[in-house]
Amino acid sequence: MSKSKLEYIWLDGYTPTQTLRSKTKIVKDFSGKLEDCPMWAFDGSSTQQAPGGSSDCQLKPVAIFPDPDRKNGYLVMCEVLDSFGKPHASNGRATISADDDDFWFGFEQEYFLWDLSTNKPLGFPESGYPAPQGPYYCSVGAGRAYGREIVEEHLDLCIDAGINVEGINAEVAAGQWEFQIFAKGAKEAGDQVWVARYLLERTAEKYGIAVNWHCKPVLGDWNGSGMHCNFSNSLLRNAGNKETYDLVCESFRGVIAEHIAVYGADNHLRLTGLHETQAIDQFSYGVSDRGASIRIPIATVENGWKGWLEDRRPNSAADPYQVAGRIIETVSSVKVSA
């Protein structure tokens, strides 16, 4: 008889930004398959998801990954259900109304490694600031790249867990990094981003370092943190003309508020029109334009207008489930005549 450790991972009910919660379940002779993960429960009164007098919330397993950092371990991403078995109000995954493999998503997850002893990004001095941003992006070497050991360990864990991580790089500000996740389907993309976030939190925890997901943790002349969302469907991958791309981009113009509502809290601090952003209440798009709301990658144009788009507005703390679901809703509204 063998015993496995199943780490059940879910999102709590804190607003405006949810955080990750998890706990371990020991299962005998576990098959390693999602369908053999039992339902479980937790105290929702401790996570802002239920009152104390009726505190049970249920955990519905929706994705499973091997846990390379634990012996006989698995990472089990869960949806939260209420005590009646209905999707909880905090369950962003359940709000995705349409989901299939036709929509592909690539999330560029930025974040700051945070020194708890100084309450500043890793690499910032106790008083004052480091040299202005410029030398840190895709940097190498002491004095420019801070926390690489954490980032490299996290990358290996993601690969070993079967998460489709596509790369990492140091970002524009000191102590700021990024990893990229690609998946087909909104739910699968969200599952992978959240589990990758979980693994990063757990890895940094071992080093006594926190992960700061806030979109603008350092005010002033420093880049904020985004979660740029690259997306495509059959229409974009096979368009073959600029007119179709214009139609898709224009479909976002009338729903600015709807997108900003699910693109992360405090985004007004980041989307100022500076630091490679468009202002939060404006909409623009352009080829290779990182100051636009939506960037049309040069690779899409060079491929004969067959490719993808990048929505640069989602921030680092946004829920990828809700971001992907909203993009699907908008793009699906586009009607192209034959």
N, C-alpha and C positions, 0 to 999 in steps of 0.2 A: 504493500500500500504506500503510495506516494502522496505528498501534500504539496499543493501549489499556493502561492500568494497572489491573490487577485486584488489589484489596487483599483478600487472604484473611484472614478474621477467625475466631478460634476461642477456646475456653476451655481454659486449662491444667489441670494435675492437682493444683494446690496445694490443701491442705485446712487448715482447714475452709472456706475461702473461695477460690473460683476467681478468677483475673484474666484479662483479655483479652490475647491475643497476635495479631499480624498480620504479614504480609509481602507484598511486591508481586510479582506475576507480570506480565510483559509478553507480550501476545498480539497477533498480527498479524490485521488485518481481522476484529476481533471483532464479532459480531452484536448484542451487548448482551443476549442471552437466557441464562437460567439453564442451559438444556440444553447450551449451547455452552461452559460453564465446565469445563475439564478437571479431573479429579482431580489432587491434588498431594500432597506429602509434607513432613514436617518432622522435626527431631531431637527425638524425645520424651524423650531423656535429659536435655535442657536445660529441660524443662517439667514434670518429675515425672510423666511419662506412659509411660516405657519405660526399661529398663536400657541401659547403654552398649553392651553386647554384642549387643543386638538393638533398635536405637534408632528404627527407622522407624515413624512413625505416618502415617496417611493423612487427607487433608482432603477431605470430601465436600461440595461446594457445595449449599446448601439454600435460599438466598434471595439475591436480588441487588437492589441499589439504585444509582442513579447517584450518583457522588461529586461534589457541587457545589463542593468545595474543591480539586479537582485537574483539570487538563486531561486530557480523554479518560480519566476515571477511573470506576471502579465499586467498590462495597463488596460483598463476597461473604461472607455468613455461612456458616460451615461446621460440620458435625458432625465429630467426631474418631472415626476407626476405627483399630483395631489393625492390625498388619502382615498379619493374615489377612483383613482386610476386615469384621471384626465390630465393632459399636459398642464403643467404649472404655468402661471403668468410669466415666470422668469425663464421659461424654456424657449429660447430663441430658435433652436433647431426645429421645433414643431411648427414654427410660423412659416417655414418654407413651403409655399403652396404648390410649386411645381419644381420637380428636380429630376434630371436624367443626365446621362453622360454627354448629351449634346453641348452642354455648357461646361467649358473648361476654365479653371481659375488658377492663377498664380499670385500668391500673396507675398509681398516683400515686408517682412516683419522687422521694424526697427525698435530699438530699446536702448536704455542706458543701464550699464552696470553701476551700482550705487554703493558707495563706501559709507557704511552705517556709522563709522567713527567720526566722519566729518559732515555727514548728511549732504554729500556732494557727489557728483559723478566720479568714478574711479579715474584717477589722473589729475583731478583738480586739487590744488594746494589747500591747506586748512584755511588760509585767508587769501582773499583775492582770487585771481583767475589764472589759468594757464595761458600760453601764447594763443593769439586769435586763431579761429578755425581756418583751415587751409591744408596744413600738413597731415591731418589725421585720417582723411578719407583714403581707404585702401592702403593704409600705411603699414610699415614694418619698422621695428626697432623700438628700444626703450626711449621713453620721452615722447612717443607718438602713438603707439599701440598699447592699450592698457587692458589687461584681463584676458589675454589670448588663451591662457591655459584653460580658462572656463569655457570659452567659445569653442575651442578645439575638442574638449571632452564632450560638450553638448552635441557637436556635430557627429562625433562617432556614435553616441548613444542613439541619435535620431536614425542614422543609417542602419545600425544594428536592430533597431525596433521595427524597421520596415517602413518608416515614414519617408515619403518622397521629397526629401530635402534636396534642393538643387544648387545650393551654394551658400556661402557666408562672405561677409566683408566688413572691415572697419568702416564706420560712417563718418560724417562730416565733423561732428563735434568730438572732443576728447571723451573717452569712456563710452561712446555710442557705437553700437554694432547692428548688424542685420543678418537675418537668415531668410531664405526663400523656400516656399512650399508650393508644389504644383499637384493638382488633383482634378479629376473629372467628376463633375457633380458638386452641387453646393454643400450637401451634407458631408460628403467625404472630405471635401476641402476644409470645412470647418472642424471636423473631427481631427484631422491631421495637424492643423494649426494649434488647436487647444492642447493636444497631447504634446506637441513640440514645446509649447509654452510651459506646460507642467514640467517637462524634463529640464528645461532651462532653470526654472525656479529651484528645482531639487538639486541640480548641479551647483548652482551659485551658492545655495544654502551650505554646502559642504565647505566652502571657502569663506564663510562668514560675510558674503557679499549679497546684497539684495538686487532684484531686477525692478527697475522703475519703468513702468509701461505708460506713464503719463505723457501726453503729446507735447508738452512744453514745460519740462521740469526745471529748466534753467532759462530765466527770462533774459532779454537782451539780445545781443548780436550772435545768437547761437541757433543752429537749425533745431526745429522740433523733430518729433518722431512720428512717422507715418506708418501705415500698413497699406501701401499702394496696391491696388487690386488690378491685376492684368486679367482680362477675360475675353473669351471668344465663344461663338457658337457656329453652326454650319453656315449661317448667313455671312458672318465676318470671315470665316476661313476660306470661303469659296466666292466671295463677292466679285472680285476682278474689276472693280470700278470705284472711283472716288465718290460718286453720287450716293452709293449705298452707305459708305462710311459717314458722309454728311448727314444722311437721314438718321442713322443710329445715334450719332453725337447730338444732333438737334433734339432727339427724343428726351434727352436729359435736361434740357434747358427749362422746361416747364415744371419740373419736379425737383427743383433745388432743395426746397425745405424737407421734402420726404426723404431724400438721401442724407442730408445733413443730420436729420433726426436719428439715424442709426449709424452714423459714421464716427461716433465716439464723443465723449463729454469734453467740454472746454476747447473744442476745435477752433473757436474764435481766437484763441491765443496763438494758434499755429497757422491758420489760414488767414494771413494778413495781406497777402500780395507780395510779401518779401520771402527770402530764404526758400526759393524754389516752390512757391505756392501761389495760387490765385486767391483773391479775397473770398471770404466765406459766403457773401451774398451775391457774388458774381459768377458767371459761367462762361468758359471759353474752351476752345480745343484747337490743337494745331500739331503739325508734324514736328516731332522731336522737341516739343515745347514743354519743358519742365516747370514753367510758370503758368501753365494752363490747368484747368480743372481736369481735362482729359487729354492725355498725350497720345498722339498717333505715332507708334514706333517707326523709325526709318526703315526697319526691316520689313514692315508691312507694306510700305510703299514700294520698296525695291523688289518685293515679291509679287508685284502686279496688283496691289490692293487686295491681297489675300493674307490674313493674319489675325491680329488682335488689337485691343485697345487697353490703355492703362488709365484707370480712374485714380487720380493722385490725392483725392480728398479724404478717404478713410484714415483715421489716425491709429496710433499704435495700440490703444486700449479698446478699439472697437471690437464688437462681436463678429467674427467672420461669417457666422451663420446668417446674421441679419444683413450684413453687407452684400453677400452673394445673393441672398433671396431678393433683396431690393433691386439689384442689377438685373436679375432674371426678369423681374416684373416689368422693368422699364424697357429692356431690349425686346422683350416678347411683344410689346405693344406696336413695334415697327412693322408696317405693312409695305412690302416691296412688290410692285407689279411685275408680272412675268414678262 
